[in-house]
Amino acid sequence: MNFLKNILSSCLGTIVAIFVVVGIFSVIGSMAMMSSDDKASTGILRIRLDEYIPELTDNIETQAFTLESTPKNLGLQRVKDLIEYAKTDDKIKAMALEVSNPANGGATLLDVLASINSFKESGKPVVSYIESSSQNGYMINSAADHVIINPNGEIAMRGYGVMIPFVKDAAQKLGVDFKIFYAGNFKSATEPLRRTDMSPENKTQTREFLNENLSILKRVLADNRKLNSIAIDKIMNELSGRSAKHAKEAGLVDAIGYRDEYFDYLSQKTGFEADDLPFVDLGDYDDKVTLSKKGSFSNKVAVVYLEGDVMDGTKQKGVISDAKYLNIFQKIRNDDKIKAVVLRVNSGGGSAYSSDLIWHEIELIKKAGKPVVASFGDYAASGGYYLACGADQIFAQPNTLTGSIGVFSILLKTKELMNEKLGIQFDTVKTHDNTVFLSSNYDLSSKEEQYMTEMTQDVYNQFIGKVAKGRKLPVSEVEGIAQGRVWTGNKALQIGLVDSLGNLQDAIVSAAKMADVEDYRISEYPYIKKEFWQELLEGFAAAEDAESRITAWLKVNAPGTTSTLKALKTITTCNGVQAKLPFILTE
């Protein structure tokens, strides 16, 4: 009995101690928050874009738990709303752009850039300071009225490129083989596992996408810096951004100066003291600014954010899955106050199974008489396009990556690794011919290979049929533009995969118009609720994961490798038929 009492006392003491510690951190956090609020009341809005901008605030996969403060991941629409609010906020006197290497793709950055240009219409000064800037970072920085670069600064104006690691030979040396089945000549997501170089088809589609990004960058710099196409090509070929001196000579910046000189310039423009400039970062501004929702409660437009990989079964943040989204769409369908639906898609695809289930739920919403409009972000490719292809209207950005109408299946085979490298043998007893054909330790028979080929082709044909139905195109025409080929938003508009170029707000306006409602309120899904204990436990679990620790180290010490490793992991551990984007963009 005393033993049980001691156990209960210890547990109670531990729980109380945890609450005390949490309470202390909460008090400290609230004190810091009050301090930041006071400073955020007036000053210079600073844009850095260091953190990834999800479509919906904090809709990102759970990270390893740490006692260090983690920044809020503001959603794209929230970022745009804050910048727009600052335009007329008398307490915000100027904007400072200090963008180094933004984590998002070009479509997201174009949306942010449009908001910055809107802010400039207020007449408030916009100043940029560059210490080190990527190409996409410079695209944002170039919007400033005055661009200053550190004497030791650089701008990585090198052009766009894609670098793909191929692991086929390495896998063979380890005794690992990949049995790959794919539909679509351009469906190149599995090329790193089955080739040692890029196929001609993949090079063609990749070059088109890179050229589209380059064209957009040139248009932006022509507007912001008055640089023509020939001058920009020369800058890239001669690496004119490699030093502050060369950057100024090439017209990329207006002045060279240390940070204190940058502060002096801001002081002159705003009247604030140079040694105590009241910078207001977006996160602090978000804490200060409350934007009330407007519109009728009886007329709602549901905005459903579908971002991340398409997966089966999971309910975690930052991914798309049947387990999470089917219930959301069912609630939307049965809610009489919701008159229209907007799908905000930012996904390179994944599970064909979940993509199809979500597509079906969207069809049911349409049958219920509610118009559905899709808005594409950086990506809406393969499974990301599949789930949205039935929308009544589709918007994309010029540099959105979309299409990739194709699928693949992968079976990992480790017989040689087990038998010859490790000396592990397998034997089996089975009741039927195909009982163990999915096992990694047995070779496929010709009959089993035929089955896998047919299964993959069936899913591909289903994909094409649904695109043809949704886009009101002949199947033969869809087959011609499918084949797993990736298209830019501009090109997708020309071939009928999207209807218009525009952003999320354009899609919302269109959906409301189709539903014939003028006074309406926006409802956002999924609802991101921060449960402390859930976050704590998930974070500790992630911290115990060796992969999480390695990934965290790579993010700091070799940032260019993390996206590559994630992509390889995705295609080598996937289950079932996949509809997945084929490559990674680098600068």
Secondary structure, 3 states (H helix, E strand, C coil): CHHHHHHHHHHHHHHHHHHHHHHHHHHHHHHHHHHHHHHHCCEEEEECCCCCCCCCCCCCCCCCCCCCCCCCCCCHHHHHHHHHHHHHCCCEEEEEECCCCCCCCHHHHHHHHHHHHHHHCCCCCEEEEEEEECHHHHHHHCCCCEEEEEEEEEECCCCCECCCCCCHHHHHHCCCEEEEEEECCCCCCCHHHHCCCCCHHHHHHHHHHHHHHHHHHHHHHHHHHCCCHHHHHHHHHCCCCCCHHHHHHCCCCCEECCHHHHHHHHHHHHCCCHHHCCEEEHHHHHHHCCCCCCCCCCCEEEEEEEECCEECCCCCCCCEEHHHHHHHHHHHHHCCCEEEEEEEEEECEEEHHHHHHHHHHHHHHHHCCCCEEEEEEEEEECHHHHCCCCCCEEEECCCCEEECCCEEEEEEECHHHHHHHCCCCCCCCCCCCCCCCCCCCCCCCHHHHHHHHHHHHHHHHHHHHHHHHHHCCCHHHHHHHCCCCEEEHHHHHHHCCCCEECCHHHHHHHHHHHCCCCCCEEEEECCCCCCHHHHHHHHHHHHHCHHHHHHHHHHHHCHHHHHHHHHHHHHHHCCCCEEECCCCCEC
